[in-house]
Amino acid sequence: MPKTNLLPTILGLLALTLPVAGCQIGPAATIFDGYYTGETKNITDGVGNCPTTQTATPMRVAGGEVLYGDFKGRVATNGSLTMDSWRDSLTGSFKNTVSGQFSGETFLGKLELRQPPPSKLVCTYKLQLSR
């Protein structure tokens, strides 16, 4: 029987498996990941055209990436979040904003919804969401 040297074969197979073992599929999980639901309350002073509440769609955090309606963003390592959503109308574009802080099982923040130009009305809501 001929002698075979298995060492090159073993090393070759090992080299093929090492790059795969270190790869991740998608972003790594963070402590903020999950679905957050709750309520929004109007905190705009003296503006009668802003509804008292807005439907709080679920906020999804996966791998630190955040989806909340039209908003997309990323949670900072300290748990802070700021996201913008640009809208277009026939008269120009305008920006809506979500900002706030994740802490434990909650997200406390602010939702600012601007009316289309030429209006300068901004409706501001307190966001209180829990995982």
C-alpha positions as CSV (number, residue, x, y, z in Angstrom):
1,M,0.0,0.0,0.0
2,P,1.3,3.4,-0.9
3,K,1.9,5.9,1.9
4,T,-0.2,9.1,1.6
5,N,0.5,12.3,3.4
6,L,-2.8,13.6,4.8
7,L,-1.4,16.8,6.2
8,P,-1.8,18.9,3.0
9,T,-5.3,17.6,2.5
10,I,-6.3,18.5,6.1
11,L,-4.7,21.9,5.9
12,G,-6.5,22.6,2.6
13,L,-9.9,21.6,4.1
14,L,-9.2,23.7,7.2
15,A,-8.3,26.7,5.1
16,L,-11.6,26.4,3.2
17,T,-13.7,26.4,6.5
18,L,-11.9,29.3,8.3
19,P,-13.3,32.2,6.2
20,V,-16.9,30.9,6.5
21,A,-16.7,30.5,10.3
22,G,-15.9,34.2,10.7
23,C,-18.7,35.4,8.4
24,Q,-22.0,36.8,9.6
25,I,-25.2,36.9,7.7
26,G,-26.8,40.4,8.3
27,P,-26.0,42.8,11.1
28,A,-25.0,41.5,14.5
29,A,-27.7,41.6,17.2
30,T,-27.7,44.5,19.7
31,I,-29.3,44.9,23.2
32,F,-31.9,47.2,21.6
33,D,-33.3,44.6,19.1
34,G,-37.0,43.9,19.2
35,Y,-40.4,45.3,18.4
36,Y,-41.5,48.4,20.4
37,T,-45.1,49.4,20.6
38,G,-46.9,52.1,22.6
39,E,-48.5,55.5,22.2
40,T,-48.0,59.0,21.0
41,K,-49.4,62.1,22.6
42,N,-49.6,65.6,21.2
43,I,-47.2,68.0,23.1
44,T,-47.6,70.9,20.6
45,D,-48.6,74.0,22.5
46,G,-51.5,76.1,21.3
47,V,-51.9,74.5,17.8
48,G,-55.4,73.3,17.1
49,N,-54.7,71.7,13.8
50,C,-52.6,68.8,15.2
51,P,-54.5,65.6,16.2
52,T,-54.2,64.8,19.9
53,T,-52.8,61.4,19.1
54,Q,-51.1,59.6,16.2
55,T,-51.2,55.9,15.6
56,A,-47.9,54.5,16.9
57,T,-46.8,51.9,14.4
58,P,-44.5,49.3,15.8
59,M,-40.8,50.3,15.8
60,R,-38.6,47.4,14.7
61,V,-34.9,47.2,15.7
62,A,-32.8,44.5,14.2
63,G,-29.0,44.5,14.3
64,G,-29.2,48.1,15.5
65,E,-31.1,49.2,12.4
66,V,-34.4,50.8,13.0
67,L,-37.6,50.9,10.9
68,Y,-40.5,53.0,12.0
69,G,-43.0,53.7,9.3
70,D,-41.2,55.8,6.7
71,F,-38.3,56.3,9.0
72,K,-35.0,54.4,8.8
73,G,-32.0,54.8,11.0
74,R,-29.5,53.2,13.3
75,V,-29.3,53.2,17.1
76,A,-26.0,54.7,18.5
77,T,-24.1,52.5,20.9
78,N,-25.3,54.8,23.8
79,G,-29.0,54.1,22.8
80,S,-29.7,57.4,21.2
81,L,-31.6,57.6,17.9
82,T,-32.3,60.4,15.3
83,M,-34.1,59.6,12.1
84,D,-35.5,61.8,9.3
85,S,-38.1,61.0,6.7
86,W,-38.3,63.3,3.7
87,R,-41.6,63.9,2.0
88,D,-42.3,65.5,-1.4
89,S,-45.3,67.5,-2.4
90,L,-46.2,69.6,-5.4
91,T,-44.9,72.7,-3.6
92,G,-41.6,71.3,-2.3
93,S,-40.1,68.9,0.2
94,F,-40.4,68.7,4.0
95,K,-38.7,66.7,6.7
96,N,-40.3,64.7,9.6
97,T,-38.1,63.6,12.5
98,V,-38.0,61.0,15.2
99,S,-35.4,61.4,18.0
100,G,-35.0,59.8,21.4
101,Q,-33.3,57.4,23.7
102,F,-33.5,53.6,24.3
103,S,-33.2,52.5,27.9
104,G,-33.8,49.0,29.1
105,E,-37.1,47.9,27.6
106,T,-38.3,51.3,26.5
107,F,-37.9,54.1,23.9
108,L,-38.7,57.6,24.9
109,G,-38.7,60.2,22.2
110,K,-40.2,62.8,20.1
111,L,-42.0,62.7,16.7
112,E,-42.2,65.9,14.7
113,L,-44.6,65.9,11.7
114,R,-44.4,68.9,9.4
115,Q,-47.3,70.0,7.2
116,P,-46.6,70.3,3.5
117,P,-45.3,73.7,2.3
118,P,-46.3,76.5,2.3
119,S,-47.5,75.7,5.8
120,K,-45.0,76.1,8.6
121,L,-47.0,74.0,11.1
122,V,-45.1,71.3,13.0
123,C,-47.0,68.8,15.1
124,T,-44.9,67.4,17.9
125,Y,-45.7,64.2,19.7
126,K,-44.2,62.4,22.7
127,L,-43.3,58.8,21.8
128,Q,-43.4,56.2,24.6
129,L,-42.8,52.7,23.3
130,S,-42.0,49.4,25.1
131,R,-40.5,46.1,24.0
